[in-house]
Amino acid sequence: MSTPLEKPQIISHIQKSLNYTVFDGKWIPCSAKFVCMGNFPRGTGVMQIYEINHGELQLVKEIEKPKPIKCGTFGATSLQQRHLATGDFDGNLHIWNLEVPDVPVYSVKAHKEIINCIDGVGGLGIGDGAPEIVTGSRDGTVKVWDPRQKDTPVANMEPVEGESKRDCWSVAFGHAFNDQDRCVCAGYDNGDIKLFDLRNMSLRWEKNIKNGVCCVEFDRKDINMNKMVATSLEGKFHVFDMRTQHPTIGFASVSEKAHKSTVWQVRHLPQNRDIFMTTGGAGNLHLWKYEYPAQRSKKDSEEVDMGVAGTVNLLQNVTLSTQPIASLDWSPDKQGLCVCTAFDQSIRVLIVTKLNRV
């Protein structure tokens, strides 16, 4: 990384303005298409499918639904079906066949209030075991759904009686490296991060990072837990080394104050788990690389293993917008290609160069 030209560059390839507020954008696997989800000013939900064609965006399909759509994932579908699971403002979880989107192939009233976040695992060849979808909501609950089972969740993580309900802002699957093991991590508006073990149906670990947790993501869903990044209000993010859990201290972590505003999202590069992008409330993107320490664990005074955190290096940053960049999705098929959506009602397709050199 000696000269500036050697660094990865973040290039805005295509930008398109929309006539609705867009909350989420996801690549459709094995294609040059992506789907955007949001809400029209008249209060209805919208999904739009765009295709990249000779450097232009072509609208393939526009689908209007009764309720605004907050989030979506392809994580629990097969590469053949490519069904999109979405969460809406009314607490409904729907799974859509985008070829025939009139009626959902699966529908359940998942939560009492808005579904803020969604993640999937067990599809697309990522993660062993059953296909599952996790949803987090303003009603304080985190629920895990199996699309093959109607109406009832396979797991429901809710506050105990008398405990106040915290708004769940982010959920992520991880640790799905065999048929039995699987974890869900959830981030809440009061700074709580909770790690649920779905195999034992137990709370495995919790921590408070003092600021609302906007996004959590494991670097890989389908490996023995390695690292997890949590982003928060006021510009901080934390990288946890998830390999070694100390009985009292928990997981080792390193934190970085990158943005001057909220860090809305973190997304790890599918082709390299040590590179990740964070998106900011002031319309900026930061590209990071995590460097491991010489030794990832050490013994404490009582000879118990404890983790050692590494360091994060800023590779590149760029300001794209004046408004928060609310979602970002790396293309699983083409390294360095990503789509991001911002609250200036626009979508941008970006190209990040030289990622194979860092």
Disulfide bonds with the S-S distance in Angstrom:
none
